[in-house]
């Protein structure tokens, strides 16, 4: 009877205050690695040297590699530490815990179930398992087991610019600048975060470059970002789109020439132009309907944008590329200023011009540069 009672009590015990299992996952690999290091550092016994941490590569190309990695984890947790005492086992960069083909394998599922049983039983004192993963299927028993017995840290966020994510990104960028002995002006900060597409690794890299660029100066300014800031793949034609939105023809043609020289494809640039004009068209319509204001102060405008998103968010597309309210607030703020430079009729005409340019690029023998140059001239000078 005593044994049954003990088993029941063990089965219903609450999550320990100091868990031995730690799962860190997220699509931003830089942020995931940074957070994993923060978890590992206090756990690893530095006096044990290389024996204090056993690292197992979790990046698997197929099911057999995933099985092998899981077996190594199981063995490591059941093997005595070299110097006695505790041990930290790190399953690094696991890519088979989400919806991959390897995750669907029966052999992988069986091995994960075996590991689940070990997690439920618990480890010897001083033993820890740290798992870093690119994605995680929360429906699987493996995730639910860790949820009960360990610590789960999800880094990054959904594919949209939510309030919490924005605060994290801005704080990260400011902290990175501070670690290099620099400060960053608010407009430069907003521009940099938007320019990099919210990618933590790209933000860190850009701030390091900017810190070197400004030399002994202590403050990174917007002009510095304009001078040496590199756009992410998602926002590479940034300057071109801004020049078109601001109706600055000579600058737009100059930037176009530079982008084509760098190897950008004419079709890719055209699609970027379509995306920006589509955004301006929707924003212009919201302005004309008095749904969106024309505020010129970014701090106030960001707050106002959140209010608008709550009011009409359900009426707009869920796709970030088609819904400006899901994009970076600074991008929307600048785009609203640009939308005011066009009438609704002009922007509708601009979409027709872009459609015609697409047909010419696909079906005619005219050089792509000429098509884009003619289209940009027409966009900037268009009238209803």
Order of alpha helices (4+ residues) and beta strands (2+ residues): alpha-beta-alpha-beta-alpha-beta-alpha-beta-alpha-beta-alpha-beta-alpha-alpha-beta-alpha-alpha-alpha-alpha-alpha-alpha-alpha-alpha
